[in-house]
Amino acid sequence: MTIEKRPFGHTKDGKEVELYILRDGSMSAEIITYGAAIKSIHVPIAGGIRDVALGFDDIAGYESNKGAHGAVIGRIGNRVANGRYEMNGETYQMDLNAGPHSIHGGFIGFDKQVWTAKEEQNALVLTLVDKEGTAAGLPGNLTVTTKYTLENGELGIEYTAVCDADTPINLTNHCYFNLAGHGAGSAENHKIQIFSHKITEVDDQLIPTGELMDVTGTPLDLRELTPIAPGFVNPCPQMKIGGGYDHNWVLSNDPYRPLAMAAVLECDGLSMTCLTTKPGVQFYSGNMMQGETGKDGAVYSKRTGLCLETQYFPNSVNIPHFPAPILRVGETYNHKTVYRFREV
């Protein structure tokens, strides 16, 4: 793997943003230091190259975007009911940036901060010191690293973190994929397979109820490679709540499970396998995308990109029988995800 560094402009407050190009043979991935975000993934297929990650041409696009395209999400990914949780006998109040709830770390999550990057042998390592008070209700000064690797058709993401106080943590990546190409339009022609028979059931505000729902007989049963389009018109109550797929599948009850397959996406001669060490994966079908103008003038409308967010279960800080997303002083958070691309 080789790495090339280029400038990528400045944020509104004058911070310099860099772009790194990782190359392995004819495959490449572009990573920017704003949000440690994946800007593009160029995959060789049928004698050509296809960019399968949605993104923006300049830093202004990332700053104005509300969808966290390609970014690392933290300190707590996904939803927290009422933005409130208890830890060590104390109640903490987070930012309410999703109606009456918190999502993806609050108003200033990891996706809205500039990371520091350095090149290591066969890896790009980005570091962020998330100081206490940057986002409300998250104690301690957290040092987090995200390591990107590119090898043999696989984009690897490895997270580590330590904190000087006990703190909740649930990191993930919010890349929007379209295997037909980032500007190909609707992703409803994709097929998906998720290696799980249960989801964390959600209420009418997409907050997990604490119940695990068996998906058998519903459009959420994706244990076989399944076209996603029919699910959008299915009257299943869970699908109506999310306006499509926006659910966490239960892969394991073990928060330290070994790296294993979570899901497979397939479209237009290309497949992507998602592997993770985390117990859950959120499949989000881009139901709330609003027509942003992305790379090369492509318009990212509703369901033009699909996310596979590996994670602890949403709202697990408030549900004791879910795997606990608490990082204790003296411990190290570890999490690995791999996106593996193959022609089919």
URDARA-V761279 format. One record per helix or strand of 2 or more residues. SS is the DSSP state (H for helix, E for strand). FROM is the first residue (numbers start at 0). TO is the last residue. Records with the same first field share a line. If there is no record, write none. Layout:
SS: FROM-TO, FROM-TO
This chain:
E: 1-9, 15-23, 26-31, 36-44, 47-50, 71-72, 78-79, 83-86, 89-92, 100-102, 115-119, 122-129, 141-150, 153-162, 166-167, 171-172, 190-193, 197-201, 207-213, 225-226, 245-249, 259-266, 269-275, 279-283, 291-292, 298-299, 305-310, 325-326, 332-342
H: 58-63, 80-82, 109-111, 228-231, 236-241, 294-296, 315-317
